[in-house]
Amino acid sequence: MADDTMRYGRCFCGDVRYRVIGEPIWVSHCHCESCRRATSAAFASFAGFERGRFEIIAGDPAIHRSSPGVERRFCRRCGSQLTYEGARWPTETHILLCSLEDPGEFTPTAHVHTDEQLPWVHLADGLPRRAG
């Protein structure tokens, strides 16, 4: 039986809103330089969903092609980054976890790109760590 649980998210100002259906494929923290710069944070927390289960329901986000094969969507008004889509994962949309209305509903299960982690970030959460 398919999970039709609908969850909603939005940018900071509320101009862009989205809906995602079902459970994420994965949830993790990314430490790569690109994600850090895109979010201006020490790391970014994402949930990966099947692309066809994600839909923008209000607003018209801007798209930044941050590297070959990568598109990041963000609000034109407030600048909040909302999604990441990459050729490496052609069937997935990765949403920034904290753009969800209830980001506490999902718990990250790993850290990725830890080879790019900032030297002053020390996390003792016991989650698996992957360099790439």
C-alpha positions as CSV (number, residue, x, y, z in Angstrom):
1,M,0.0,0.0,0.0
2,A,1.4,3.4,-1.0
3,D,1.9,6.1,1.6
4,D,-0.2,9.2,0.6
5,T,0.8,11.2,3.7
6,M,1.0,14.8,2.5
7,R,3.5,17.2,4.0
8,Y,4.0,20.8,3.3
9,G,6.9,23.2,3.3
10,R,7.6,26.8,2.4
11,C,10.3,29.5,2.2
12,F,10.9,32.0,5.0
13,C,8.5,34.6,3.6
14,G,5.8,32.1,2.5
15,D,5.8,33.1,-1.2
16,V,6.9,29.7,-2.3
17,R,5.1,26.7,-0.9
18,Y,5.4,23.0,-1.8
19,R,3.9,19.6,-1.0
20,V,5.6,16.2,-0.8
21,I,3.8,12.9,-0.6
22,G,5.0,9.9,1.3
23,E,8.1,9.0,3.2
24,P,11.6,10.2,2.3
25,I,14.0,7.8,0.7
26,W,16.7,9.0,3.1
27,V,17.5,11.9,5.5
28,S,21.0,13.1,6.1
29,H,23.3,16.0,6.9
30,C,25.5,17.2,4.0
31,H,28.9,18.9,4.8
32,C,30.0,19.6,1.2
33,E,31.3,23.1,0.4
34,S,28.5,23.7,-2.1
35,C,25.7,23.0,0.3
36,R,27.5,25.1,3.0
37,R,27.8,28.1,0.7
38,A,24.3,27.7,-0.6
39,T,22.8,27.7,2.9
40,S,25.4,29.9,4.7
41,A,25.5,27.2,7.4
42,A,28.0,24.7,8.7
43,F,26.1,21.9,7.1
44,A,22.7,21.4,5.4
45,S,20.1,18.8,6.4
46,F,18.1,17.2,3.5
47,A,15.4,14.6,2.9
48,G,15.4,12.9,-0.4
49,F,12.0,12.1,-2.0
50,E,10.9,10.6,-5.3
51,R,10.8,13.5,-7.7
52,G,7.3,12.8,-8.8
53,R,6.0,13.0,-5.3
54,F,7.2,16.7,-4.9
55,E,5.2,19.6,-6.2
56,I,5.5,23.4,-6.0
57,I,1.9,24.5,-5.1
58,A,2.4,28.3,-4.8
59,G,5.0,30.8,-6.1
60,D,7.6,30.6,-8.7
61,P,11.0,29.7,-7.3
62,A,14.2,30.8,-9.0
63,I,16.7,28.2,-10.2
64,H,20.4,28.4,-9.6
65,R,22.6,26.0,-11.6
66,S,25.3,25.7,-9.0
67,S,27.5,23.2,-10.8
68,P,27.1,21.0,-13.9
69,G,24.0,18.9,-13.6
70,V,22.8,20.6,-10.4
71,E,19.8,22.8,-9.9
72,R,18.9,24.5,-6.6
73,R,15.5,26.2,-6.2
74,F,15.1,29.2,-3.9
75,C,12.6,31.9,-3.2
76,R,13.0,35.0,-5.4
77,R,11.8,37.3,-2.6
78,C,13.5,36.1,0.6
79,G,16.3,33.9,-0.8
80,S,15.4,30.7,1.2
81,Q,16.9,27.7,-0.5
82,L,14.3,24.9,-0.9
83,T,15.5,22.1,-3.1
84,Y,18.4,20.4,-4.7
85,E,18.2,18.3,-7.8
86,G,21.2,16.7,-9.5
87,A,21.9,14.5,-12.5
88,R,23.5,12.0,-10.1
89,W,20.1,11.4,-8.6
90,P,17.7,11.8,-11.6
91,T,14.6,10.4,-9.8
92,E,14.9,12.4,-6.6
93,T,14.2,15.9,-5.3
94,H,16.2,16.7,-2.1
95,I,14.4,19.2,0.1
96,L,16.0,21.2,2.8
97,L,14.6,19.6,5.9
98,C,14.0,22.8,7.8
99,S,11.8,24.2,5.0
100,L,9.2,21.6,6.0
101,E,6.3,22.8,8.3
102,D,7.4,20.1,10.8
103,P,11.1,19.5,10.2
104,G,11.3,17.5,13.5
105,E,9.2,14.8,11.9
106,F,12.3,13.3,10.2
107,T,15.6,12.4,11.9
108,P,18.8,12.4,9.8
109,T,20.5,9.0,9.8
110,A,24.0,9.9,8.4
111,H,26.5,12.6,7.6
112,V,27.8,12.8,4.0
113,H,30.7,14.6,2.4
114,T,32.5,14.6,5.8
115,D,35.8,15.0,4.0
116,E,34.7,18.6,3.4
117,Q,33.4,19.2,7.0
118,L,34.6,22.3,8.7
119,P,37.3,21.7,11.2
120,W,35.5,23.4,14.1
121,V,32.3,21.2,13.7
122,H,32.4,18.4,16.3
123,L,29.3,16.2,16.4
124,A,29.0,13.3,18.8
125,D,25.6,12.0,17.5
126,G,27.0,8.6,16.6
127,L,25.6,8.7,13.1
128,P,27.4,7.0,10.3
129,R,29.8,9.2,8.4
130,R,30.6,9.1,4.6
131,A,33.4,11.0,3.0
132,G,31.9,11.3,-0.5
